Structures are given as structure tokens and as C-alpha cells.
Amino acid sequence: MMDGMMMDRSMMVMMCVMMCIGALIFILVIGATVYVVARLLMMKSRVVDRPLMMLKKRYVRGEINDEEYLRMRKVINDVK
């Protein structure tokens, strides 16, 4: 009778350990997916916003006037 109980407990412990390992793997996969997607979105937004940022810098420095700024900004926004 005692041997049967010990086997059942060890099986339960092993099942709990396997479930914990499975949960950790699941959490790692979800975390890695979120990380990769966030990095890709951040890189994409940097690439798309860079021309507009450069245009704003030129405007602030006084290299272009209001009319040129508005015209170029419209072109950049139409390309997006």
C-alpha cells in the first residue's frame, strides 16, 4: 500500500515539474515574440520618421522657409 502511494506522489511531482517547464517555455516564446515585434515596429517608425525629422531640423535652422517646409512635408507625408 505504501509503495503505491509513493509512486503516485512521484508521478504528481513529475507532472507538476513538467507543467512548470511547459509554462516557462510558453512565457519565453510569448516574451520573445513581443520583443521581436516591438523592435521591428520601432525600427520601422524610425525609418519612416527620419526624413520628416531632417526636414524639421532644416526648418528650425532657417535653411528653408515656411513655404518650402510645407511643400516638402506634404511630399513626405504623401510618400508614407
CORVEN-V979439 format. One line per field, one symbol per residue. ss: DSSP state (H for helix, E for strand, C for the rest). A space follows every 50 residues. Layout:
ss = ???
This chain:
ss = CHHHHHHHHHHHHHHHHHHHHHHHHHHHHHHHHHHHHHHHHHHHHHHHHH HHHHHHHHHHHCCCCHHHHHHHHHHHHHHC
